[in-house]
Amino acid sequence: MSGIKKLAGQTMWYGVSSIAARFINYLLTPYLTYKFTESQYGEMSIVYSFIPFMNVVFTYGMETTFFRFANKAEKRDVYNTTSISLIFSTIFLSLVLIVLQHPLSVLLQITQHPEYLSLAAAVIALDALSSIPFAKLRQDGRPVKFASVKVGGILMNIMSIYFFLSICPHWLKANPNHWCSLFFRADWAIGYVLLANVIQSSLTLLFLSKEFLGFEFKFDQKLWREMIIYSLPLMVAGFAGMINETFDRIMLGWWAPVTIENSAKAQVGIYSACYKLSLLISLSVQAFRMGAEPFFFKQASHENAQKIYARVMKFFVITLCVMFLAVALYLDIWKQFIRNPKMWVGLKVVPILLLANMFLGIYINLSVWYKLSHKTIVGVWITLIGAGITLLINYFGIPYFSYMACAWATFACYGSMMVVSFVWGQKKYFIPYAWKKLVAYLVIVVLLYFIHAGIISLYRNSIFNVSLATVLLFAFIAFIMQTEKKEFLKIPVFNKFLK
């Protein structure tokens, strides 16, 4: 259990920062849905759906590659070569992105504000330059600094957005000749959100200046070629992964069935706001990914590595099941985070997206087999399968079912990737997962959700709704604690409680 304890500790620290980084979007959801119309929120979501695609291109799989090669080659050489490669590629790609901002603005349907893409390019470039310094902190086992830098940037992001969207308008309302009138434009709200992101990314890189500038200008061409061969399949997989994760917003903007009262961007805004409510699962997956990737590589040489991976999967799935119930059963409370009631019409996508993100988390856990086997091309094929499913369902479904097609496409995509990876991996790199028990847990939480939904549809009362949700949630937790009692007894905190 010592390996799992270490993973749990690192996941907690990386999770604090990663959860905070994404929770910023959650905290800003009530604020931005209050400040923006559905169409404005949709336009912002489209821009922020484009940024992750470019993040994949700008980093081209070098984070995972760094972890892989740092464990088998001279760490200093790996860091030097990776840093130099990313600096030069970032400069080149940033210039390309700025030159192409006008045709890209047409593609993304933001032709009135092509300058948004220049700001997006700055965010992407700064984040790319920060990626390897962050990876080095993870590799060196320095989660405290990792978390501190992340949280510091996040706080600046919050303050900047609030300054631009609330303080400046307030000052100008009181005094039209105030100095902020020199730069402030009321019709540029989304631009200020992006500008706040640029400020955050700049400060983050500044906080990482010691790591960023800590490389020597020594470029190992042979090592770089080996790293590129390993990383390019990861980039393709990452790009396909972004199709699965964010491209549905862009497709929804293209093909959504619209009326005079309800534009395509408004539907993107509704879907994006409701997608935020599945964030709790996404945050757990992100935190796990940050701690697990270096952990899995370090555990690979241990004699009982497969058993450790299986045990990690069990605790991970149990955690996700509890989180699914915590969101799905209390949806009437969580929806209050969306301050525009017109957006509540999209709440029906939330349980579907929660399950989809659970499948994604399980897939990420399963992916250890091909990363350790040096078969990253497998990840490409699996992710391309998912991307194909996403594109097909959205292409045929969005014109008829709008954002419901996006939700079901995400569910089918991640579900298929999970199944394919499990079947393929068990043949090539067997790990003794308790898969029958884990499938049973997933089925049970879905049944509990339907039981809750069925009962409250017959008797609508907010107090009864919350009470029933609480009973079902704690009943599941008690069931798990009893079923997995032997496992939990091995954990000191639970040991005292269960005894």
C-alpha positions in Angstrom: 0.0 0.0 0.0 3.0 2.4 0.4 3.0 3.0 -3.4 -0.7 3.9 -3.3 -0.2 6.1 -0.3 2.5 8.0 -2.2 0.3 8.3 -5.2 -2.6 9.6 -3.0 -0.3 12.2 -1.4 1.0 13.4 -4.8 -2.5 13.4 -6.3 -3.7 15.5 -3.4 -1.1 18.2 -4.0 -1.3 18.1 -7.8 -5.0 17.8 -7.4 -5.2 20.9 -5.2 -3.6 22.9 -8.0 -5.2 21.2 -10.9 -8.6 21.2 -9.3 -8.1 24.9 -8.5 -7.0 25.6 -12.1 -10.2 24.1 -13.5 -12.4 25.1 -10.5 -11.7 28.7 -11.5 -14.0 28.0 -14.4 -16.6 26.6 -12.0 -16.3 29.6 -9.7 -16.6 31.9 -12.7 -19.6 30.1 -14.2 -22.1 31.9 -12.0 -20.3 35.2 -12.5 -19.9 34.9 -16.3 -23.4 33.4 -16.9 -24.7 36.5 -15.0 -22.5 38.9 -16.9 -22.9 37.3 -20.4 -25.9 36.4 -22.5 -26.2 32.9 -23.8 -24.6 34.0 -27.2 -21.7 35.8 -25.5 -21.0 32.8 -23.3 -21.2 30.6 -26.4 -18.7 32.7 -28.3 -16.3 32.6 -25.3 -16.7 28.8 -25.2 -15.9 28.5 -28.8 -12.6 30.4 -28.4 -11.8 28.3 -25.3 -12.5 25.1 -27.3 -9.9 26.1 -29.8 -7.2 26.8 -27.3 -6.8 23.1 -26.1 -6.3 22.0 -29.8 -3.4 24.4 -30.1 -2.0 23.4 -26.7 -1.6 19.9 -28.1 0.2 21.1 -31.2 2.5 23.5 -29.3 3.6 20.8 -26.7 3.4 17.8 -29.2 3.4 15.2 -26.4 6.6 16.4 -24.8 5.4 16.2 -21.2 4.7 12.5 -21.2 7.9 12.0 -23.3 9.9 13.9 -20.7 8.7 11.5 -18.0 9.5 8.5 -20.1 13.0 9.5 -21.1 13.9 11.1 -17.8 13.7 7.6 -16.3 15.9 5.9 -18.8 18.4 8.6 -20.0 20.4 11.3 -18.4 17.8 13.6 -16.9 19.8 16.8 -17.5 20.2 16.0 -21.2 16.5 15.3 -21.5 15.6 18.6 -19.9 18.0 20.6 -22.0 16.9 19.1 -25.3 13.2 19.3 -24.4 13.4 22.9 -23.3 15.3 24.0 -26.4 12.9 22.2 -28.7 9.8 23.7 -27.1 11.2 27.3 -27.1 12.0 27.3 -30.9 8.8 25.5 -31.9 6.7 27.8 -29.7 8.1 30.9 -31.4 7.5 29.5 -34.9 3.9 28.2 -34.2 2.9 31.5 -32.5 3.9 33.5 -35.6 1.9 31.1 -37.8 -1.2 31.4 -35.5 -1.0 35.2 -35.6 -0.6 35.3 -39.4 -3.6 33.0 -39.8 -5.9 34.7 -37.3 -8.3 36.1 -40.0 -9.1 32.8 -41.7 -9.3 31.1 -38.3 -11.8 33.7 -37.1 -14.0 32.8 -40.1 -13.7 29.1 -39.2 -14.6 29.7 -35.6 -17.3 32.3 -36.5 -15.8 35.1 -34.5 -15.2 37.4 -37.5 -16.1 40.5 -35.6 -13.2 40.0 -33.2 -10.2 38.2 -34.9 -8.0 39.8 -32.3 -9.3 37.3 -29.9 -7.0 34.8 -31.6 -3.9 36.9 -31.0 -4.7 36.8 -27.3 -5.4 33.1 -27.5 -2.0 32.6 -29.2 -0.3 34.4 -26.3 -2.0 32.2 -23.8 -1.1 29.0 -25.8 2.5 30.1 -26.2 3.0 31.0 -22.5 1.4 27.7 -21.4 3.6 25.7 -23.8 6.7 27.3 -22.4 5.5 26.5 -18.8 4.7 22.9 -19.6 8.2 21.4 -19.2 9.1 23.4 -16.0 5.9 22.1 -14.5 6.8 18.6 -15.7 10.2 18.9 -14.1 8.6 19.8 -10.7 6.4 16.7 -11.0 9.3 14.5 -11.9 11.4 15.9 -9.1 8.6 15.3 -6.6 8.0 18.9 -5.7 4.2 19.1 -5.6 4.1 22.0 -3.1 5.8 24.5 -5.5 3.7 23.1 -8.4 0.5 23.8 -6.4 1.7 27.2 -5.2 2.5 28.4 -8.7 -0.8 27.1 -10.1 -2.8 28.7 -7.4 -0.9 32.0 -7.6 -1.7 32.3 -11.3 -5.3 31.4 -10.7 -5.8 34.1 -8.1 -4.4 36.7 -10.5 -6.8 35.4 -13.2 -9.8 35.9 -10.8 -8.7 39.4 -9.8 -8.0 40.4 -13.4 -11.4 39.2 -14.7 -13.2 40.9 -11.9 -11.3 44.1 -12.5 -12.1 44.3 -16.2 -15.7 43.2 -16.0 -16.9 44.8 -12.7 -14.5 47.4 -11.4 -13.8 49.2 -14.6 -17.5 49.6 -15.6 -18.3 50.7 -12.0 -15.6 53.4 -12.2 -16.8 54.6 -15.6 -20.4 54.8 -14.5 -19.4 57.0 -11.6 -16.9 59.1 -13.7 -17.0 58.8 -17.5 -13.6 60.5 -17.7 -11.9 58.0 -15.4 -8.4 56.9 -16.6 -9.6 53.3 -17.4 -11.7 54.9 -20.2 -8.4 55.0 -22.1 -8.5 51.3 -22.7 -11.9 49.9 -21.6 -14.6 49.0 -24.2 -18.0 47.7 -23.1 -18.3 45.5 -26.2 -15.0 43.7 -25.6 -16.0 41.6 -22.6 -14.7 38.3 -24.0 -11.5 39.9 -24.9 -11.0 40.9 -21.3 -11.4 37.3 -20.2 -8.7 36.3 -22.6 -6.5 39.2 -21.5 -6.9 38.0 -17.9 -5.7 34.6 -19.0 -2.6 36.2 -20.7 -1.8 37.9 -17.4 -2.2 34.6 -15.5 0.0 32.7 -17.9 2.7 35.4 -17.9 2.9 35.4 -14.1 3.0 31.6 -14.1 6.0 31.6 -16.4 7.6 34.3 -14.2 7.1 32.1 -11.1 8.8 29.2 -13.0 11.7 31.4 -14.2 14.2 29.4 -12.2 13.1 26.1 -13.8 12.5 27.7 -17.2 16.0 29.3 -17.4 17.7 26.4 -15.7 18.5 24.5 -18.8 21.9 24.6 -20.6 22.0 25.3 -24.3 23.1 21.7 -25.2 20.9 20.1 -27.8 21.2 16.3 -28.2 20.0 15.6 -31.8 20.0 11.8 -31.4 18.1 12.0 -28.1 15.7 14.5 -29.7 14.9 12.2 -32.6 14.1 9.3 -30.2 11.9 11.6 -28.2 10.1 12.9 -31.3 9.4 9.3 -32.5 7.9 8.6 -29.1 6.0 11.9 -28.7 4.4 12.4 -32.2 1.9 9.5 -31.7 1.0 11.1 -28.4 0.4 14.4 -30.2 -1.9 12.8 -32.7 -3.7 11.0 -29.9 -3.9 14.3 -27.9 -5.3 16.1 -31.0 -7.9 13.4 -31.5 -8.6 13.6 -27.8 -9.4 17.3 -28.1 -11.9 16.4 -30.8 -13.5 14.2 -28.2 -13.3 16.8 -25.4 -13.9 20.2 -26.9 -14.6 20.1 -30.7 -18.3 19.4 -30.1 -18.8 23.1 -29.1 -17.3 24.2 -32.5 -19.4 21.7 -34.4 -22.5 22.8 -32.4 -21.8 26.4 -33.6 -21.7 25.2 -37.2 -24.7 22.8 -37.3 -27.1 23.5 -34.4 -30.7 23.8 -35.4 -31.5 27.5 -34.8 -34.4 29.9 -34.7 -34.6 33.7 -34.6 -34.9 33.6 -30.8 -32.2 30.9 -30.3 -28.9 31.3 -32.2 -26.3 28.6 -32.6 -23.9 30.5 -30.2 -26.7 30.6 -27.6 -27.0 26.8 -27.8 -23.2 26.5 -27.5 -23.5 28.7 -24.4 -26.3 26.6 -22.8 -24.4 23.4 -23.5 -21.0 24.8 -22.2 -22.6 26.1 -19.0 -24.3 22.8 -18.2 -21.1 21.0 -19.1 -19.5 22.8 -16.2 -21.7 20.8 -13.8 -19.9 17.6 -14.7 -16.7 19.3 -13.6 -16.4 17.4 -10.3 -15.6 14.2 -12.2 -13.4 16.0 -14.7 -11.4 17.6 -11.8 -10.8 14.2 -10.2 -9.6 12.8 -13.5 -7.3 15.7 -14.0 -5.9 15.4 -10.5 -5.4 11.7 -10.9 -3.7 12.1 -14.3 -1.2 14.7 -12.8 -0.2 12.4 -10.0 -0.5 9.0 -11.8 1.6 9.5 -14.9 5.0 9.8 -13.1 3.9 7.3 -10.5 3.1 4.6 -13.0 6.5 5.0 -14.7 8.3 4.8 -11.4 6.3 1.7 -10.3 6.9 -0.2 -13.6 10.1 -1.9 -12.3 8.5 -3.2 -9.1 7.7 -6.8 -8.9 4.0 -6.3 -7.9 3.4 -3.4 -10.2 0.3 -4.9 -11.8 -1.3 -5.5 -8.5 -0.7 -1.9 -7.5 -2.3 -0.7 -10.7 -5.3 -2.9 -10.2 -5.8 -1.6 -6.6 -5.4 2.0 -7.8 -8.1 1.4 -10.4 -10.5 0.0 -7.7 -10.1 3.1 -5.4 -10.4 5.4 -8.4 -13.6 3.9 -9.7 -15.2 4.0 -6.2 -14.2 7.7 -5.8 -15.8 8.5 -9.2 -19.0 6.6 -8.3 -19.4 8.6 -5.1 -18.8 11.9 -7.1 -21.3 10.9 -9.7 -24.0 10.5 -7.1 -22.9 13.7 -5.3 -23.6 15.7 -8.5 -26.4 13.8 -10.2 -28.6 13.4 -7.1 -28.2 17.1 -6.1 -28.6 18.6 -9.5 -31.3 21.0 -8.3 -28.7 22.6 -6.0 -25.8 22.5 -8.4 -27.8 24.3 -11.1 -27.8 27.4 -9.0 -24.2 27.9 -10.1 -25.6 28.9 -13.5 -27.1 32.3 -12.8 -28.9 32.6 -16.1 -32.1 30.4 -15.6 -32.5 30.4 -19.4 -29.6 28.0 -19.5 -31.2 25.4 -17.2 -33.0 23.9 -20.2 -29.7 22.0 -20.9 -29.5 20.3 -17.5 -30.6 17.0 -18.9 -27.1 16.6 -20.4 -25.3 16.6 -17.0 -25.8 12.9 -16.0 -24.8 11.7 -19.5 -21.6 13.8 -19.3 -20.9 12.7 -15.8 -20.8 9.1 -16.9 -18.8 10.0 -20.0 -16.1 11.6 -17.9 -16.1 8.6 -15.6 -15.4 6.5 -18.7 -12.6 8.9 -19.6 -11.0 8.6 -16.2 -11.1 4.8 -16.3 -9.6 4.9 -19.8 -6.7 7.1 -18.6 -6.1 4.6 -15.8 -6.1 1.7 -18.3 -3.8 3.5 -20.7 -0.8 2.6 -18.5 -0.3 -0.6 -20.4 0.6 0.9 -23.8 2.7 3.7 -22.3 4.8 1.3 -20.3 5.1 -1.1 -23.2 6.4 1.8 -25.4 3.4 1.3 -27.7 2.1 4.8 -27.8 0.7 4.2 -31.3 -2.0 2.1 -29.6 -3.2 5.3 -27.9 -3.4 7.0 -31.2 -5.6 4.2 -32.7 -7.9 4.1 -29.6 -8.3 7.9 -29.5 -8.9 8.0 -33.3 -11.7 5.4 -32.8 -13.2 7.8 -30.2 -12.8 10.8 -32.5 -14.5 9.0 -35.4 -17.4 8.2 -33.1 -17.6 11.8 -31.9 -17.5 13.2 -35.4 -20.1 10.8 -36.8 -22.7 11.2 -34.0 -22.3 15.0 -34.0 -22.4 15.3 -37.8 -25.6 13.3 -38.1 -27.2 14.2 -34.7 -26.6 17.9 -34.1 -28.9 19.2 -36.9 -31.8 17.2 -35.3 -30.9 17.0 -31.5 -28.6 20.0 -30.9 -26.5 19.7 -27.8 -28.1 16.3 -26.7 -26.2 14.8 -29.7 -23.0 16.3 -28.3 -23.6 14.7 -24.9 -24.4 11.3 -26.3 -21.4 11.5 -28.6 -19.1 12.2 -25.7 -20.7 9.2 -23.8 -20.3 6.8 -26.7 -16.8 8.1 -27.5 -15.3 7.6 -24.0 -17.2 4.4 -23.4 -15.8 2.8 -26.6 -12.3 4.0 -25.8 -12.5 2.5 -22.3 -13.8 -0.9 -23.6 -11.2 -1.1 -26.5 -8.3 -0.2 -24.2 -9.4 -2.8 -21.6 -9.8 -5.7 -24.0 -6.6 -4.9 -25.9 -4.6 -4.2 -22.8 -5.5 -7.4 -21.0 -4.1 -9.4 -23.9 -0.9 -7.5 -24.2 -0.2 -6.4 -20.6 -2.4 -8.3 -18.1 -3.4 -6.4 -15.0 -5.7 -8.2 -12.5 -8.5 -5.6 -12.4 -11.6 -6.6 -10.4 -13.6 -5.6 -13.5 -16.8 -7.5 -12.7 -17.1 -5.7 -9.3 -16.3 -2.3 -10.8 -18.9 -2.7 -13.5 -21.4 -3.6 -10.8 -20.6 -0.4 -8.9 -21.2 1.6 -12.1 -24.5 -0.1 -12.7 -25.6 0.4 -9.1 -24.9 4.2 -9.1 -26.9 4.6 -12.4 -29.8 2.6 -10.9 -29.7 4.8 -7.8 -29.9 7.9 -10.0 -32.9 6.6 -11.9 -34.6 5.6 -8.7 -34.1 9.1 -7.3 -35.3 10.7 -10.6 -38.4 8.4 -10.8 -39.4 9.1 -7.2 -39.0 12.9 -7.3 -41.0 13.1 -10.6 -44.0 11.7 -8.6 -43.5 13.9 -5.6 -41.8 17.3 -6.2 -40.6 18.8 -3.0 -37.1 20.4 -2.5 -36.6 19.1 1.1 -37.8 15.6 0.1 -35.5 15.7 -3.0 -32.4 16.5 -1.0 -33.3 14.1 1.9 -33.8 11.2 -0.6 -30.6 12.1 -2.3 -28.7 12.0 0.9 -30.1 8.7 2.0 -29.2 7.1 -1.4 -25.7 8.6 -1.3 -24.9 7.4 2.2 -26.5 4.0 1.5 -24.0 3.5 -1.4 -21.1 4.7 0.7 -22.1 2.2 3.5 -22.4 -0.6 0.9 -18.9 0.2 -0.5 -17.4 0.4 3.0 -18.8 -3.0 3.8 -18.0 -4.7 0.5 -14.4 -3.4 0.4 -13.8 -3.5 4.1 -10.6 -5.5 3.8 -9.2 -2.9 1.4 -10.1 0.0 3.6 -8.7 -1.6 6.7 -5.3 -1.3 5.1 -5.6 2.5 5.1 -4.8 4.1 8.5 -7.6 6.7 8.4 -10.3 4.2 7.6 -8.7 1.5 9.8 -9.7 3.3 13.0 -13.1 4.2 11.8 -14.1 0.7 10.6 -12.7 -1.0 13.7 
